[in-house]
């Protein structure tokens, strides 16, 4: 698996994303998503599904630019496969399993992440109301600000379940408040 990752001019997580995309017949989707995530600077919007669609529409007008960005990735791609923006969440979940996040029912826009932390959407985000997200980029901190993510379904998570993701109930002792604390959800 390590040798397979080395053929991509990407970091390990994004190389893994593209490898998985290629196996699923989504090679084109994978390289565009990786290129989008590798781009420097803040994304134009936090919804990667929408960003992919916009890039594909814009690429017809700016083919030279997209070719310049994608050339090294296309060179490594063995199976182009399809372009399917709706697969973005599933692919991101394979690369960032600890960033799979479920919306807190009592707090729209606030998500409980598989790593045990929280992440929040910006007001007015196009992702508000999505029950599950796969987060690719966030602003670090206690309340992490989601910068780039895609909606993902539970069916997609279970179908391509990252190793170790399981529904669990956890209990721990909160020494500061002298009480038992319990949480339930999907955890890595």
Buried (B, 14 or more C-beta within 10 A) or exposed (E): EEEEBEBBBBBEBBBBBBBBBBEBBBBBBBBBBBBBBEBEEEBEBBBBBBBBBBBBEEBEEEEEEBEEBBEBBBEBBEEBBEBBBBBBBBBBBBBBBBBBBBBBEEEEBBBBBBBEBBBBBBEEBBBEEBEBBBBBBBEEEEEBBBBBBBBBBEEBBEEBBBEEBEEEEEEEEEEEEEEEEEEEBBBB
